[in-house]
Amino acid sequence: MASHYFVLDELMQHIEVIEARIARFDTKLLDELKDERNTLALLQILPGVDLIGAGYAASRNWH
């Protein structure tokens, strides 16, 4: 049973590292697109598109 807790703890730590990387990536993405606020706002009108989704879509179209 103790080995299960060890495995779960390792997995949770790995997930936390990945989540931190995603947060850094999102921050960098939105920082790079700060001059495109109007475009990001328009993209968010689409159903299911949030700020991050709009940022990904905008970055793919301009780069």
HTML snippet that shows the backbone in 3Dmol.js (N, CA, C, O; Angstrom):
<script src="https://3Dmol.org/build/3Dmol-min.js"></script>
<div id="view" style="width:600px;height:400px;position:relative"></div>
<script>
const pdb = `
ATOM      1  N   MET A   1       0.816  -1.191   0.000  1.00  0.00           N
ATOM      2  CA  MET A   1       0.000   0.000   0.000  1.00  0.00           C
ATOM      3  C   MET A   1       0.862   1.257   0.000  1.00  0.00           C
ATOM      4  O   MET A   1       0.508   2.247  -0.640  1.00  0.00           O
ATOM      5  N   ALA A   2       1.985   1.231   0.707  1.00  0.00           N
ATOM      6  CA  ALA A   2       2.862   2.392   0.759  1.00  0.00           C
ATOM      7  C   ALA A   2       3.419   2.709  -0.620  1.00  0.00           C
ATOM      8  O   ALA A   2       3.645   3.875  -0.946  1.00  0.00           O
ATOM      9  N   SER A   3       3.644   1.677  -1.435  1.00  0.00           N
ATOM     10  CA  SER A   3       4.178   1.921  -2.780  1.00  0.00           C
ATOM     11  C   SER A   3       3.165   2.656  -3.648  1.00  0.00           C
ATOM     12  O   SER A   3       3.547   3.427  -4.529  1.00  0.00           O
ATOM     13  N   HIS A   4       1.881   2.425  -3.407  1.00  0.00           N
ATOM     14  CA  HIS A   4       0.840   3.145  -4.148  1.00  0.00           C
ATOM     15  C   HIS A   4       0.892   4.645  -3.827  1.00  0.00           C
ATOM     16  O   HIS A   4       0.767   5.487  -4.716  1.00  0.00           O
ATOM     17  N   TYR A   5       1.075   4.950  -2.575  1.00  0.00           N
ATOM     18  CA  TYR A   5       1.170   6.357  -2.173  1.00  0.00           C
ATOM     19  C   TYR A   5       2.409   7.015  -2.785  1.00  0.00           C
ATOM     20  O   TYR A   5       2.377   8.180  -3.182  1.00  0.00           O
ATOM     21  N   PHE A   6       3.489   6.254  -2.852  1.00  0.00           N
ATOM     22  CA  PHE A   6       4.710   6.775  -3.467  1.00  0.00           C
ATOM     23  C   PHE A   6       4.464   7.090  -4.941  1.00  0.00           C
ATOM     24  O   PHE A   6       4.824   8.166  -5.419  1.00  0.00           O
ATOM     25  N   VAL A   7       3.857   6.159  -5.647  1.00  0.00           N
ATOM     26  CA  VAL A   7       3.580   6.363  -7.073  1.00  0.00           C
ATOM     27  C   VAL A   7       2.641   7.552  -7.267  1.00  0.00           C
ATOM     28  O   VAL A   7       2.882   8.398  -8.128  1.00  0.00           O
ATOM     29  N   LEU A   8       1.585   7.619  -6.480  1.00  0.00           N
ATOM     30  CA  LEU A   8       0.656   8.743  -6.590  1.00  0.00           C
ATOM     31  C   LEU A   8       1.335  10.073  -6.297  1.00  0.00           C
ATOM     32  O   LEU A   8       1.083  11.069  -6.976  1.00  0.00           O
ATOM     33  N   ASP A   9       2.184  10.087  -5.297  1.00  0.00           N
ATOM     34  CA  ASP A   9       2.918  11.313  -4.958  1.00  0.00           C
ATOM     35  C   ASP A   9       3.826  11.731  -6.111  1.00  0.00           C
ATOM     36  O   ASP A   9       3.888  12.913  -6.452  1.00  0.00           O
ATOM     37  N   GLU A  10       4.520  10.786  -6.706  1.00  0.00           N
ATOM     38  CA  GLU A  10       5.390  11.089  -7.845  1.00  0.00           C
ATOM     39  C   GLU A  10       4.579  11.628  -9.018  1.00  0.00           C
ATOM     40  O   GLU A  10       4.984  12.593  -9.667  1.00  0.00           O
ATOM     41  N   LEU A  11       3.452  11.013  -9.284  1.00  0.00           N
ATOM     42  CA  LEU A  11       2.593  11.471 -10.379  1.00  0.00           C
ATOM     43  C   LEU A  11       2.054  12.873 -10.120  1.00  0.00           C
ATOM     44  O   LEU A  11       2.020  13.705 -11.027  1.00  0.00           O
ATOM     45  N   MET A  12       1.643  13.130  -8.906  1.00  0.00           N
ATOM     46  CA  MET A  12       1.121  14.464  -8.566  1.00  0.00           C
ATOM     47  C   MET A  12       2.208  15.526  -8.704  1.00  0.00           C
ATOM     48  O   MET A  12       1.942  16.626  -9.189  1.00  0.00           O
ATOM     49  N   GLN A  13       3.409  15.211  -8.290  1.00  0.00           N
ATOM     50  CA  GLN A  13       4.516  16.161  -8.442  1.00  0.00           C
ATOM     51  C   GLN A  13       4.798  16.429  -9.920  1.00  0.00           C
ATOM     52  O   GLN A  13       5.067  17.565 -10.312  1.00  0.00           O
ATOM     53  N   HIS A  14       4.737  15.391 -10.724  1.00  0.00           N
ATOM     54  CA  HIS A  14       4.957  15.546 -12.163  1.00  0.00           C
ATOM     55  C   HIS A  14       3.870  16.432 -12.785  1.00  0.00           C
ATOM     56  O   HIS A  14       4.168  17.299 -13.607  1.00  0.00           O
ATOM     57  N   ILE A  15       2.632  16.214 -12.397  1.00  0.00           N
ATOM     58  CA  ILE A  15       1.517  17.028 -12.889  1.00  0.00           C
ATOM     59  C   ILE A  15       1.706  18.489 -12.497  1.00  0.00           C
ATOM     60  O   ILE A  15       1.461  19.383 -13.307  1.00  0.00           O
ATOM     61  N   GLU A  16       2.136  18.737 -11.271  1.00  0.00           N
ATOM     62  CA  GLU A  16       2.357  20.115 -10.817  1.00  0.00           C
ATOM     63  C   GLU A  16       3.448  20.803 -11.630  1.00  0.00           C
ATOM     64  O   GLU A  16       3.335  21.990 -11.935  1.00  0.00           O
ATOM     65  N   VAL A  17       4.500  20.073 -11.983  1.00  0.00           N
ATOM     66  CA  VAL A  17       5.571  20.634 -12.808  1.00  0.00           C
ATOM     67  C   VAL A  17       5.025  20.987 -14.194  1.00  0.00           C
ATOM     68  O   VAL A  17       5.314  22.060 -14.724  1.00  0.00           O
ATOM     69  N   ILE A  18       4.253  20.102 -14.764  1.00  0.00           N
ATOM     70  CA  ILE A  18       3.678  20.352 -16.088  1.00  0.00           C
ATOM     71  C   ILE A  18       2.722  21.536 -16.043  1.00  0.00           C
ATOM     72  O   ILE A  18       2.735  22.372 -16.946  1.00  0.00           O
ATOM     73  N   GLU A  19       1.892  21.621 -15.007  1.00  0.00           N
ATOM     74  CA  GLU A  19       0.967  22.753 -14.876  1.00  0.00           C
ATOM     75  C   GLU A  19       1.724  24.076 -14.760  1.00  0.00           C
ATOM     76  O   GLU A  19       1.292  25.089 -15.310  1.00  0.00           O
ATOM     77  N   ALA A  20       2.836  24.072 -14.056  1.00  0.00           N
ATOM     78  CA  ALA A  20       3.650  25.288 -13.932  1.00  0.00           C
ATOM     79  C   ALA A  20       4.237  25.679 -15.286  1.00  0.00           C
ATOM     80  O   ALA A  20       4.292  26.862 -15.622  1.00  0.00           O
ATOM     81  N   ARG A  21       4.671  24.698 -16.056  1.00  0.00           N
ATOM     82  CA  ARG A  21       5.198  24.987 -17.395  1.00  0.00           C
ATOM     83  C   ARG A  21       4.113  25.568 -18.292  1.00  0.00           C
ATOM     84  O   ARG A  21       4.358  26.519 -19.035  1.00  0.00           O
ATOM     85  N   ILE A  22       2.928  25.002 -18.224  1.00  0.00           N
ATOM     86  CA  ILE A  22       1.812  25.509 -19.028  1.00  0.00           C
ATOM     87  C   ILE A  22       1.498  26.950 -18.635  1.00  0.00           C
ATOM     88  O   ILE A  22       1.250  27.785 -19.504  1.00  0.00           O
ATOM     89  N   ALA A  23       1.506  27.247 -17.348  1.00  0.00           N
ATOM     90  CA  ALA A  23       1.230  28.612 -16.883  1.00  0.00           C
ATOM     91  C   ALA A  23       2.283  29.582 -17.409  1.00  0.00           C
ATOM     92  O   ALA A  23       1.949  30.687 -17.836  1.00  0.00           O
ATOM     93  N   ARG A  24       3.555  29.178 -17.382  1.00  0.00           N
ATOM     94  CA  ARG A  24       4.619  30.040 -17.930  1.00  0.00           C
ATOM     95  C   ARG A  24       4.447  30.245 -19.425  1.00  0.00           C
ATOM     96  O   ARG A  24       4.646  31.351 -19.929  1.00  0.00           O
ATOM     97  N   PHE A  25       4.078  29.189 -20.135  1.00  0.00           N
ATOM     98  CA  PHE A  25       3.853  29.280 -21.572  1.00  0.00           C
ATOM     99  C   PHE A  25       2.693  30.227 -21.874  1.00  0.00           C
ATOM    100  O   PHE A  25       2.802  31.081 -22.754  1.00  0.00           O
ATOM    101  N   ASP A  26       1.587  30.080 -21.149  1.00  0.00           N
ATOM    102  CA  ASP A  26       0.426  30.948 -21.344  1.00  0.00           C
ATOM    103  C   ASP A  26       0.776  32.410 -21.084  1.00  0.00           C
ATOM    104  O   ASP A  26       0.362  33.295 -21.834  1.00  0.00           O
ATOM    105  N   THR A  27       1.528  32.658 -20.035  1.00  0.00           N
ATOM    106  CA  THR A  27       1.940  34.024 -19.705  1.00  0.00           C
ATOM    107  C   THR A  27       2.787  34.610 -20.827  1.00  0.00           C
ATOM    108  O   THR A  27       2.577  35.754 -21.229  1.00  0.00           O
ATOM    109  N   LYS A  28       3.731  33.842 -21.327  1.00  0.00           N
ATOM    110  CA  LYS A  28       4.594  34.292 -22.427  1.00  0.00           C
ATOM    111  C   LYS A  28       3.776  34.553 -23.683  1.00  0.00           C
ATOM    112  O   LYS A  28       3.979  35.558 -24.364  1.00  0.00           O
ATOM    113  N   LEU A  29       2.858  33.655 -23.988  1.00  0.00           N
ATOM    114  CA  LEU A  29       2.013  33.799 -25.165  1.00  0.00           C
ATOM    115  C   LEU A  29       1.211  35.093 -25.109  1.00  0.00           C
ATOM    116  O   LEU A  29       1.201  35.865 -26.067  1.00  0.00           O
ATOM    117  N   LEU A  30       0.541  35.326 -23.990  1.00  0.00           N
ATOM    118  CA  LEU A  30      -0.287  36.525 -23.866  1.00  0.00           C
ATOM    119  C   LEU A  30       0.559  37.790 -23.831  1.00  0.00           C
ATOM    120  O   LEU A  30       0.125  38.837 -24.311  1.00  0.00           O
ATOM    121  N   ASP A  31       1.753  37.705 -23.272  1.00  0.00           N
ATOM    122  CA  ASP A  31       2.650  38.861 -23.271  1.00  0.00           C
ATOM    123  C   ASP A  31       3.064  39.216 -24.697  1.00  0.00           C
ATOM    124  O   ASP A  31       3.123  40.391 -25.057  1.00  0.00           O
ATOM    125  N   GLU A  32       3.349  38.202 -25.500  1.00  0.00           N
ATOM    126  CA  GLU A  32       3.741  38.433 -26.896  1.00  0.00           C
ATOM    127  C   GLU A  32       2.592  39.029 -27.708  1.00  0.00           C
ATOM    128  O   GLU A  32       2.828  39.725 -28.695  1.00  0.00           O
ATOM    129  N   LEU A  33       1.355  38.762 -27.300  1.00  0.00           N
ATOM    130  CA  LEU A  33       0.183  39.228 -28.050  1.00  0.00           C
ATOM    131  C   LEU A  33      -0.505  40.423 -27.399  1.00  0.00           C
ATOM    132  O   LEU A  33      -1.663  40.707 -27.705  1.00  0.00           O
ATOM    133  N   LYS A  34       0.185  41.120 -26.512  1.00  0.00           N
ATOM    134  CA  LYS A  34      -0.469  42.215 -25.785  1.00  0.00           C
ATOM    135  C   LYS A  34      -0.936  43.335 -26.710  1.00  0.00           C
ATOM    136  O   LYS A  34      -1.876  44.057 -26.377  1.00  0.00           O
ATOM    137  N   ASP A  35      -0.291  43.488 -27.868  1.00  0.00           N
ATOM    138  CA  ASP A  35      -0.711  44.518 -28.820  1.00  0.00           C
ATOM    139  C   ASP A  35      -1.904  44.074 -29.666  1.00  0.00           C
ATOM    140  O   ASP A  35      -2.432  44.856 -30.456  1.00  0.00           O
ATOM    141  N   GLU A  36      -2.321  42.840 -29.503  1.00  0.00           N
ATOM    142  CA  GLU A  36      -3.442  42.286 -30.271  1.00  0.00           C
ATOM    143  C   GLU A  36      -4.700  42.124 -29.412  1.00  0.00           C
ATOM    144  O   GLU A  36      -5.504  41.223 -29.647  1.00  0.00           O
ATOM    145  N   ARG A  37      -4.862  42.992 -28.427  1.00  0.00           N
ATOM    146  CA  ARG A  37      -5.999  42.866 -27.506  1.00  0.00           C
ATOM    147  C   ARG A  37      -7.346  42.854 -28.226  1.00  0.00           C
ATOM    148  O   ARG A  37      -8.239  42.086 -27.869  1.00  0.00           O
ATOM    149  N   ASN A  38      -7.489  43.704 -29.235  1.00  0.00           N
ATOM    150  CA  ASN A  38      -8.761  43.753 -29.971  1.00  0.00           C
ATOM    151  C   ASN A  38      -9.036  42.440 -30.685  1.00  0.00           C
ATOM    152  O   ASN A  38     -10.162  41.942 -30.676  1.00  0.00           O
ATOM    153  N   THR A  39      -8.009  41.887 -31.300  1.00  0.00           N
ATOM    154  CA  THR A  39      -8.165  40.606 -31.990  1.00  0.00           C
ATOM    155  C   THR A  39      -8.521  39.506 -31.003  1.00  0.00           C
ATOM    156  O   THR A  39      -9.398  38.686 -31.276  1.00  0.00           O
ATOM    157  N   LEU A  40      -7.849  39.482 -29.858  1.00  0.00           N
ATOM    158  CA  LEU A  40      -8.147  38.469 -28.840  1.00  0.00           C
ATOM    159  C   LEU A  40      -9.578  38.599 -28.353  1.00  0.00           C
ATOM    160  O   LEU A  40     -10.260  37.598 -28.136  1.00  0.00           O
ATOM    161  N   ALA A  41     -10.035  39.843 -28.179  1.00  0.00           N
ATOM    162  CA  ALA A  41     -11.417  40.071 -27.724  1.00  0.00           C
ATOM    163  C   ALA A  41     -12.410  39.573 -28.769  1.00  0.00           C
ATOM    164  O   ALA A  41     -13.413  38.951 -28.421  1.00  0.00           O
ATOM    165  N   LEU A  42     -12.140  39.840 -30.040  1.00  0.00           N
ATOM    166  CA  LEU A  42     -13.044  39.388 -31.100  1.00  0.00           C
ATOM    167  C   LEU A  42     -13.078  37.863 -31.187  1.00  0.00           C
ATOM    168  O   LEU A  42     -14.146  37.276 -31.360  1.00  0.00           O
ATOM    169  N   LEU A  43     -11.932  37.229 -31.070  1.00  0.00           N
ATOM    170  CA  LEU A  43     -11.891  35.770 -31.125  1.00  0.00           C
ATOM    171  C   LEU A  43     -12.678  35.135 -29.978  1.00  0.00           C
ATOM    172  O   LEU A  43     -13.235  34.048 -30.131  1.00  0.00           O
ATOM    173  N   GLN A  44     -12.721  35.811 -28.833  1.00  0.00           N
ATOM    174  CA  GLN A  44     -13.425  35.265 -27.675  1.00  0.00           C
ATOM    175  C   GLN A  44     -14.943  35.321 -27.835  1.00  0.00           C
ATOM    176  O   GLN A  44     -15.671  34.740 -27.031  1.00  0.00           O
ATOM    177  N   ILE A  45     -15.418  36.007 -28.855  1.00  0.00           N
ATOM    178  CA  ILE A  45     -16.856  36.017 -29.147  1.00  0.00           C
ATOM    179  C   ILE A  45     -17.308  34.644 -29.624  1.00  0.00           C
ATOM    180  O   ILE A  45     -18.463  34.259 -29.437  1.00  0.00           O
ATOM    181  N   LEU A  46     -16.388  33.908 -30.241  1.00  0.00           N
ATOM    182  CA  LEU A  46     -16.714  32.574 -30.736  1.00  0.00           C
ATOM    183  C   LEU A  46     -17.028  31.641 -29.569  1.00  0.00           C
ATOM    184  O   LEU A  46     -16.333  31.669 -28.554  1.00  0.00           O
ATOM    185  N   PRO A  47     -18.064  30.816 -29.702  1.00  0.00           N
ATOM    186  CA  PRO A  47     -18.407  29.888 -28.616  1.00  0.00           C
ATOM    187  C   PRO A  47     -17.241  28.962 -28.279  1.00  0.00           C
ATOM    188  O   PRO A  47     -16.632  28.364 -29.166  1.00  0.00           O
ATOM    189  N   GLY A  48     -16.945  28.853 -27.009  1.00  0.00           N
ATOM    190  CA  GLY A  48     -15.914  27.944 -26.536  1.00  0.00           C
ATOM    191  C   GLY A  48     -14.494  28.477 -26.611  1.00  0.00           C
ATOM    192  O   GLY A  48     -13.553  27.757 -26.275  1.00  0.00           O
ATOM    193  N   VAL A  49     -14.314  29.722 -27.042  1.00  0.00           N
ATOM    194  CA  VAL A  49     -12.969  30.290 -27.153  1.00  0.00           C
ATOM    195  C   VAL A  49     -12.735  31.236 -25.983  1.00  0.00           C
ATOM    196  O   VAL A  49     -13.399  32.266 -25.869  1.00  0.00           O
ATOM    197  N   ASP A  50     -11.790  30.885 -25.112  1.00  0.00           N
ATOM    198  CA  ASP A  50     -11.431  31.759 -23.995  1.00  0.00           C
ATOM    199  C   ASP A  50     -10.173  32.539 -24.372  1.00  0.00           C
ATOM    200  O   ASP A  50      -9.716  32.471 -25.513  1.00  0.00           O
ATOM    201  N   LEU A  51      -9.624  33.266 -23.429  1.00  0.00           N
ATOM    202  CA  LEU A  51      -8.462  34.110 -23.705  1.00  0.00           C
ATOM    203  C   LEU A  51      -7.275  33.292 -24.195  1.00  0.00           C
ATOM    204  O   LEU A  51      -6.613  33.682 -25.157  1.00  0.00           O
ATOM    205  N   ILE A  52      -7.002  32.181 -23.559  1.00  0.00           N
ATOM    206  CA  ILE A  52      -5.867  31.352 -23.959  1.00  0.00           C
ATOM    207  C   ILE A  52      -6.107  30.751 -25.339  1.00  0.00           C
ATOM    208  O   ILE A  52      -5.196  30.722 -26.167  1.00  0.00           O
ATOM    209  N   GLY A  53      -7.311  30.274 -25.593  1.00  0.00           N
ATOM    210  CA  GLY A  53      -7.632  29.735 -26.917  1.00  0.00           C
ATOM    211  C   GLY A  53      -7.494  30.784 -27.998  1.00  0.00           C
ATOM    212  O   GLY A  53      -6.996  30.502 -29.088  1.00  0.00           O
ATOM    213  N   ALA A  54      -7.936  31.996 -27.697  1.00  0.00           N
ATOM    214  CA  ALA A  54      -7.792  33.095 -28.650  1.00  0.00           C
ATOM    215  C   ALA A  54      -6.314  33.396 -28.887  1.00  0.00           C
ATOM    216  O   ALA A  54      -5.904  33.662 -30.017  1.00  0.00           O
ATOM    217  N   GLY A  55      -5.521  33.353 -27.827  1.00  0.00           N
ATOM    218  CA  GLY A  55      -4.090  33.587 -27.967  1.00  0.00           C
ATOM    219  C   GLY A  55      -3.423  32.547 -28.836  1.00  0.00           C
ATOM    220  O   GLY A  55      -2.588  32.881 -29.677  1.00  0.00           O
ATOM    221  N   TYR A  56      -3.787  31.265 -28.641  1.00  0.00           N
ATOM    222  CA  TYR A  56      -3.215  30.209 -29.476  1.00  0.00           C
ATOM    223  C   TYR A  56      -3.618  30.407 -30.931  1.00  0.00           C
ATOM    224  O   TYR A  56      -2.789  30.282 -31.832  1.00  0.00           O
ATOM    225  N   ALA A  57      -4.891  30.715 -31.158  1.00  0.00           N
ATOM    226  CA  ALA A  57      -5.371  30.908 -32.529  1.00  0.00           C
ATOM    227  C   ALA A  57      -4.662  32.101 -33.171  1.00  0.00           C
ATOM    228  O   ALA A  57      -4.235  32.022 -34.323  1.00  0.00           O
ATOM    229  N   ALA A  58      -4.538  33.179 -32.447  1.00  0.00           N
ATOM    230  CA  ALA A  58      -3.886  34.376 -32.992  1.00  0.00           C
ATOM    231  C   ALA A  58      -2.411  34.103 -33.277  1.00  0.00           C
ATOM    232  O   ALA A  58      -1.890  34.554 -34.298  1.00  0.00           O
ATOM    233  N   SER A  59      -1.744  33.388 -32.411  1.00  0.00           N
ATOM    234  CA  SER A  59      -0.316  33.142 -32.620  1.00  0.00           C
ATOM    235  C   SER A  59      -0.090  32.240 -33.829  1.00  0.00           C
ATOM    236  O   SER A  59       0.924  32.376 -34.514  1.00  0.00           O
ATOM    237  N   ARG A  60      -0.993  31.345 -34.096  1.00  0.00           N
ATOM    238  CA  ARG A  60      -0.839  30.448 -35.243  1.00  0.00           C
ATOM    239  C   ARG A  60      -1.066  31.202 -36.548  1.00  0.00           C
ATOM    240  O   ARG A  60      -0.484  30.844 -37.572  1.00  0.00           O
ATOM    241  N   ASN A  61      -1.892  32.227 -36.529  1.00  0.00           N
ATOM    242  CA  ASN A  61      -2.192  32.964 -37.746  1.00  0.00           C
ATOM    243  C   ASN A  61      -1.139  34.013 -38.085  1.00  0.00           C
ATOM    244  O   ASN A  61      -1.000  34.384 -39.251  1.00  0.00           O
ATOM    245  N   TRP A  62      -0.407  34.491 -37.111  1.00  0.00           N
ATOM    246  CA  TRP A  62       0.559  35.561 -37.358  1.00  0.00           C
ATOM    247  C   TRP A  62       2.004  35.106 -37.403  1.00  0.00           C
ATOM    248  O   TRP A  62       2.883  35.873 -37.795  1.00  0.00           O
ATOM    249  N   HIS A  63       2.262  33.867 -37.007  1.00  0.00           N
ATOM    250  CA  HIS A  63       3.665  33.422 -36.958  1.00  0.00           C
ATOM    251  C   HIS A  63       3.883  32.225 -37.829  1.00  0.00           C
ATOM    252  O   HIS A  63       5.002  31.717 -37.911  1.00  0.00           O
TER     253      HIS A  63
END
`;
const viewer = $3Dmol.createViewer("view");
viewer.addModel(pdb, "pdb");
viewer.setStyle({}, {cartoon: {color: "spectrum"}});
viewer.zoomTo();
viewer.render();
</script>
